[in-house]
Amino acid sequence: MSKEYDVFVESLRQELMERLGLSEKQVYFEERDEDGMTPNGDRLFVECSASSAGKEVCGIHTEELFEDYEDGVSLEKIAGTVESEIRKLKETGFFEKTKNLNNYEKVKKDLFIRLLNVKQHKRELSRAVYRRVGDIALVLYMQLGKMNGRISSVKIRRDSLEEWELDENTVFEAALLNTYFISPPRIYYWEKLVYNPDYDGESFMDLNHEFFLKRDSIGNCLSTARRTNGAVAIFLPGVAKRLAELLDADFYMVFTSIHEVMIHNANLTYPEDLENILRDTLREATPEEDFLTDKVYRYCKDTGTFLVYKGTVFLELGKPKACPEKSEEN
């Protein structure tokens, strides 16, 4: 690394010592060491607490932060963000979970999947475990607990997967199933959402109860019981197949945000119209941080595969597939 990088790391170290009231020994830097503590990159270690049982230490990947610094993010903002995250973790006791990260059996029930746009999150995905469907990444996370009513989580890095010595598909399929039970898929009717804030959607996956999906051109809103990051529902086990059976047709997917996806009967709508509607929705109603994709997708009932609409044709994508260590160019 450059001299500027060295100065950045030391400046960040000094900032964190002052902000957190820690001593020189409690904030220390370790360079990449293939056989030591940092085989996957430089880290700044912060001692968050100590007891007779041992120390709780947070490792911060400085190379990633330096990239943000080079992109124009100030040192003060970076230090402030790191300080804030460390304080949150200390207050909620999340270190109890993260210290078990190298033990799959202890964390497997907390693994789940979230969706991110591939191009928008290219840098962070280069170290993450994910599958790709078009420009959508299905990313492996671990939930740490609740904070201010929201789930706090951390991405699983490829080095953690290597420590578990498990097949990536095995871990991913288990995480998809976890996601299904953590936040089950639901169909939401707009008229009920408007008049009932406690409305928790329709449990269309229950095969013991008859359910009729709307087959008109307006479409159906698919999300999860939590409704946060609910667009993942379409990729959960059996969901796409069930929707196709209920519609008795292929269907289009319009991801208006990371939180929901509109399902449209392919026999009653045109992809170019949906593309225009999606473009308007993203511009007028979707916050930048909630953006997932500006493309219309199709699910094929007979083959169980996904396609993406580009120009005037649909390109076949198959089923969600594992991605290489470095994210693909879009």
N, C-alpha and C positions, 0 to 999 in steps of 0.2 A: 504494500500500500504506500501511498505518498506521504510526504511530510504534512500536508494539509490534513490527511486522515488522522495522523498521530495527534496533531493539535486538536482536532475535533473530539477525539476520544478522551483526551485528558481534560478538555474544557467541560465535556459532558460529565465526566467523573466528578470534577470539582463542583459543578452545579448540583448534582444529586447529593453529594455529601452535605452541602449547605442546606438544601431544601429539606432533606430528611433527617438532618442532625446526626449524621453518622461520622465515624472516625476514618482515618486513612486505611486501616486494616479491614474495615467493613465494606468498602467499595473498591474492587480491584479488577484489573484487566488481564485477560488471558488470550493470547494469540492462538490462531488455528494450530492444533497439534493432533496429528493423525492417531497418536496412541494415548492421548491424555483426555482432559475434560472437554476439549472443544474440537472434536474431529470434523465437525460440519460448519466451522466458521468461528471468527473472533467473537468473544463475548465479554461484556462488562458484568461482573457479578456483584449483586447487592445483598448484603446480609439483612434479612427482614426481621428476624427474631431468633432468639437462642434460648435453649432450655437444657435440662439435664438429659433430655432425649436426643438432643442434637441441634443443628442450626437449620433454619429455613432460608435458602438462598435463591434469589431470582436471577436467572441468566438472560441478559439482554443482547440480542444480535446486533452488534454495532455496524456491521457492513451495510445492513438494510437501512439503518438510521442515517448513515452517511450518504447513501443514495438520495434519501429525502432531503438532506442538507444541501447536496449539490443541485437538487431540483428547485431550491429556493426557500425551503422551510427553515425558519430561524432556529438557532440553537436553543433559545429560550422556550420556543413552542415545543420543540422536541423534548426538552428536559421536563417541561410542565406536563406533557402527556405521559411520559414515563413515570413521573412522580405520582400523578393521579391514579394510574393503573396499579402501582405498587401499594398505595394507601388503600385502595378498594380491596385488593387481595388480602392485605393484612387484616382489615376490619371484618371481612366475611369468612376468614379461615379457609380460603380456597387452596392454600398451599398444601393442606392435608390431602387434597386430591391430586394436585399436580406432581407431588413427590412420588406418586404411584404410577406416573406416566409410562415408565419402562416395564410395567407389569400388566399385560393385556387382560388377564383374568380379573384384575381389580378395577379396570376402567371400561371394560367392554360394554357394560350396561349404560354407560354415559355417552357412548359414541352415537352421533347422528349426522344427518346430511343437510347442508344448506346449498342454495343455488347462488352463483355469481356469474357475471358476464366475463367471458374469457379474456377479451381484449382489454377491458377496463381494469382488470385485476391481474394482468399478465405477470407482473413482477412477483407478487406474493404467491401466485400459483406455481411458480418455478420450483418452490420448495414444498409444496403441499401435495397431499394425496387426493386425487380427484378423478372423475370420469368426465368425458366430454360428449355432449350432444349438440352438434352445430356450434353455435357461439355461446352455449350454456355449459358451465362447469358445475358438476355435482361434487361438492367439496366435503371432505371428512372432517368433522369437528368433534370435540369433547365438551359436554356441558359441565360447568364447574359449580353452578348453583344459581340461586335467584338473587338479584340485586335491584332494589327499587321496583319490584314487581316484574322484572324482566330477567330472562335467562342469560347468564354470562357464560361465555364459551371461549375456546381456543382452537385454532386449526391444528390438526395433526400433521406433523412434518414427516418427510420420508425417512429420516433417521430413526424416528420412533417405530415406524413400521419394520425397519430392519432389525431393531432390537427385539421385537416380538417374535421374529423368525417365523412369521405366518404368511400364507399366500394372501396377496392383496385382495383377490376376489372374495375370499372367505370373510375377511374383515369388513369389506364394503357391503356385502350382502347382509351381514349381521347388523351393520349400522342403518341400512335402509329399513330393516324390520324394526329396529329400535325406534326409528323416526315415526314409523306407522303407529306404534303404541304410545309414544310420547305425545304425539299430536295427530290423532286420526284424521283421515280425509273427510271433508264435508262439502256438500253442495249448498250454496246459499241463494235464497230467493231475494231479490232486491226489495220487493214490496214488504217482506218481513223484516229485513235489515233496517229499513227506514223507520218503521213504526215500533220496533221492539229492540232496544239496545242490548237486551239479554239473550237475544236469539242466537242459538248455537249451531244452526245449520241442520242439514238433513243427512242422516246416516245411511247413505245409499249403498254402502258395502255390506250391510247386514242381509245375508241371503235368506234369513228367516222371515223377512218382512218384504211385502211387495212394494216396489218403488217405481214411479214413473218419471222419467227424465223429460224435461221440456224438449220438444222436437221442432220448435219454431226457429225462425232465423235470428231471434234475439240472442239465443244462446244461454248457457248455464255458467254460473260463477263457481269455480272450484278453488277451495283453499283447505285449511286444516282447522281443527277445533280451536287452536290458539290464534289462528288468523295471521300471526306474525310469521314472515318467511313461508307463507302457505303455498306458494307456487310449486314447491317441491312435491306436493301431493300427487301430481300427474306421473311422477317417476317412482312412486311407492309401489310395493308388490301388489300386482293384480288390479290396480286402479284403472289404468288405460284400457285394459282388456274389458273390465266391467262396464266402463262408460260406452265402449263400442258396442257391447252387447245390448245395453239399455237403449241406445240410439238405433241399433241394427244398421249401423253405417260407419264409414270412416268419419273422422272429425278433425276440425282445425283447432289449433291452440293459439290464443292471442294472450301473450303474457303482458298484462297492463302494468305489472310491477313484480317485485320479488315476493309479494304477499298473496297474489291470486293469479289465476289464469282463466280466461273465458273459453268455454268449450262450445264449438259451433258444428252442427250437423253439416257434413261436407256435401250432402245432396241438396241443401237449401241455401247455401251461401257461396260467394265467390272470393277467392283469396285476395284478389286485387282490391276488392271493397274493404275487406278486413284489414289489409295493409294500410289503407288510407285512414281508417278509423283508429288503428293503433298509433299511427304517426301523430294524429291530432290529440289522442289521449296522453301520449308521452309528453307532448309539448305543453299541454294545458293543465294536466292533473297529476302527473307523476313526478315526485321530487327526484332530483339527480341521484341521491343516495339509494333510491328504491328501484332504479332502472335495472332491468335484466336483459332484454333484447328488443330489437326493433324489427325482428323477423317473424313471419307467420309459419307455424309448423303444422304438420299433418300426421295423424296416426292411422296406420293401415290395419283395418280389422282382421283381414285374412292372414297377414304375415306377422303382425305384432311389431312392426318397425316404424321408426320415425323418419319423416322427411322434412326438409326446409325449403321454403319458397324463395327462389332467387330469380328475379327478372320475370319471366313468364313460365317457368318450369319448376317442378319440385325435384330436389336432389335427395336421393336415398341416403340415410345416415345409419341405418340398422338400429341396433339396441345400444344403450349407453355402454361405452367402452373405456377401459383404463387408458390413461394417458402416459406418455413418456416422462422422464424426469424433468425435461424442459418443456414448457408450454409451447404449443404449436403457434405458428403465425396465422393470423386470421385472413 
